[in-house]
Every structure is written in C-alpha cells, then in structure tokens.
Amino acid sequence: MHSIPETKKSHLWRKIVWHTDPEEHPLGPFHSAEVYCCEEANGYAVWYVRKLPKDGSIGAPDVENADYLLSFYARTARDEAIERAVLIANSDPDPHKAIVAIDRLTASAQRV
C-alpha cells in the first residue's frame, strides 16, 4: 500500500491531464500536467502543476514549467473551488488541447 505524501493530503480533487508513458520512457524523463484543488489555511486553491518537455511539443511554447495558482476561494466556497478545478482539467477531451487551454489561464495566474 502506498502512503500519501504529506503535500497531497489536503487535496480535495486532482486530475493528471497528461503524463509521460512509463512504458515508452521507463528511465525518464517523467513529464506531466496536473490540475488539483486543495484546502489551504484560509480557503481553497486551484493549482496547475506544469512539468512538460521543453521542446514545446505539448502545450503553449511560451509558458514555462511551474506551479500556477489559478484561483483562490474563501472557506465557504469549497464546492465552487472543486467545480472550477474539474471544469479546467476537463476543458477538452484531447489532453493536448486541454493543456493549451490551461496554459492560457497562466497569463492571469500567480506563478510559484
């Protein structure tokens, strides 16, 4: 049984939009794009974690890999925060198009 990392325990909802196929790249590098909603000390946050190949084959080429705070919600807006994360992560059935759409949101996000 896998233990949950401490940093993931506050996650309310999470989706890996795309990741490197471990069958094709068993020794790495591992790349991924993930959207999640988590509980913070004073509310709820929607995050985008972008760790994509630097060759620009996935996502918008002008967006850098980083953790992006896309939205923040008050303690009373838990459901709205989860809904926002779900809608962002599922913006398109094609993961490559979804990543481009999420990358567009980074222009107004806080980069961490």
Wavefront OBJ file of the C-alpha trace (Angstrom):
o trace
v 0.000 0.000 0.000
v 1.316 3.447 -0.946
v 1.448 6.179 1.645
v 0.102 9.566 0.615
v 2.783 12.283 0.606
v 2.157 14.983 3.210
v 1.815 17.618 0.468
v -1.055 15.699 -1.151
v -3.138 15.095 1.989
v -5.029 18.362 1.632
v -6.066 17.594 -1.977
v -9.823 17.524 -2.425
v -9.744 16.703 -6.133
v -6.951 16.013 -8.591
v -6.525 15.069 -12.229
v -3.390 14.327 -14.177
v -4.329 15.766 -17.562
v -1.328 14.188 -19.313
v 1.824 12.317 -18.331
v 4.745 10.545 -19.930
v 4.003 6.920 -20.728
v 6.268 4.883 -18.405
v 6.260 2.024 -20.931
v 7.839 4.287 -23.566
v 10.176 6.113 -21.146
v 10.881 3.712 -18.248
v 14.005 5.597 -17.159
v 12.607 9.073 -17.637
v 12.311 11.857 -18.104
v 8.874 11.984 -16.489
v 6.648 14.843 -17.632
v 3.119 15.717 -16.573
v 0.395 18.332 -16.386
v -1.918 18.238 -13.375
v -4.803 20.299 -12.021
v -5.876 19.990 -8.427
v -7.978 21.631 -5.758
v -6.703 21.677 -2.203
v -7.571 23.105 1.154
v -5.306 25.930 2.292
v -5.118 27.558 5.727
v -7.622 30.280 4.798
v -9.618 28.818 1.909
v -9.351 26.627 -1.182
v -6.919 26.865 -4.067
v -6.982 25.568 -7.630
v -3.482 24.746 -8.860
v -1.931 23.819 -12.189
v 1.367 21.942 -11.993
v 3.147 22.054 -15.336
v 6.176 19.791 -15.898
v 6.228 19.390 -19.658
v 9.034 18.733 -22.168
v 10.987 21.855 -23.047
v 10.810 21.069 -26.786
v 7.348 22.674 -26.984
v 5.641 19.601 -28.400
v 2.947 19.795 -25.707
v 1.180 22.926 -24.508
v 1.825 26.546 -25.353
v 5.518 27.086 -26.163
v 5.669 30.449 -24.353
v 4.510 29.047 -20.973
v 7.184 27.900 -18.543
v 7.063 24.870 -16.290
v 5.995 25.862 -12.784
v 3.222 25.608 -10.229
v 0.460 28.111 -11.004
v -2.218 29.266 -8.582
v -5.173 29.608 -10.946
v -7.900 30.537 -8.451
v -8.432 31.044 -4.740
v -11.732 30.656 -2.900
v -12.980 31.515 0.573
v -13.514 28.862 3.257
v -17.229 28.920 2.438
v -16.697 28.185 -1.275
v -15.348 24.618 -1.184
v -17.746 23.263 -3.834
v -17.082 26.180 -6.189
v -13.334 25.579 -5.943
v -13.705 21.872 -6.736
v -16.059 22.642 -9.616
v -13.591 25.147 -11.087
v -10.764 22.592 -10.941
v -12.921 19.932 -12.601
v -14.001 22.292 -15.388
v -10.437 23.472 -16.033
v -8.966 19.959 -16.132
v -11.739 18.666 -18.382
v -11.887 21.639 -20.742
v -11.303 19.376 -23.762
v -11.341 15.589 -24.267
v -7.997 15.828 -26.104
v -5.311 16.238 -23.402
v -3.075 18.313 -25.695
v -5.876 20.807 -26.366
v -6.792 20.873 -22.675
v -3.185 21.726 -21.773
v -3.131 24.596 -24.280
v -6.380 25.913 -22.752
v -4.943 25.621 -19.233
v -1.709 27.277 -20.377
v -3.783 30.282 -21.476
v -5.040 30.625 -17.892
v -1.486 31.042 -16.610
v -1.357 34.582 -18.011
v -3.524 35.749 -15.106
v -2.291 33.190 -12.556
v 0.233 33.537 -9.779
v 3.370 31.562 -10.566
v 5.016 29.814 -7.630
l 1 2 3 4 5 6 7 8 9 10 11 12 13 14 15 16 17 18 19 20 21 22 23 24 25 26 27 28 29 30 31 32 33 34 35 36 37 38 39 40 41 42 43 44 45 46 47 48 49 50 51 52 53 54 55 56 57 58 59 60 61 62 63 64 65 66 67 68 69 70 71 72 73 74 75 76 77 78 79 80 81 82 83 84 85 86 87 88 89 90 91 92 93 94 95 96 97 98 99 100 101 102 103 104 105 106 107 108 109 110 111 112
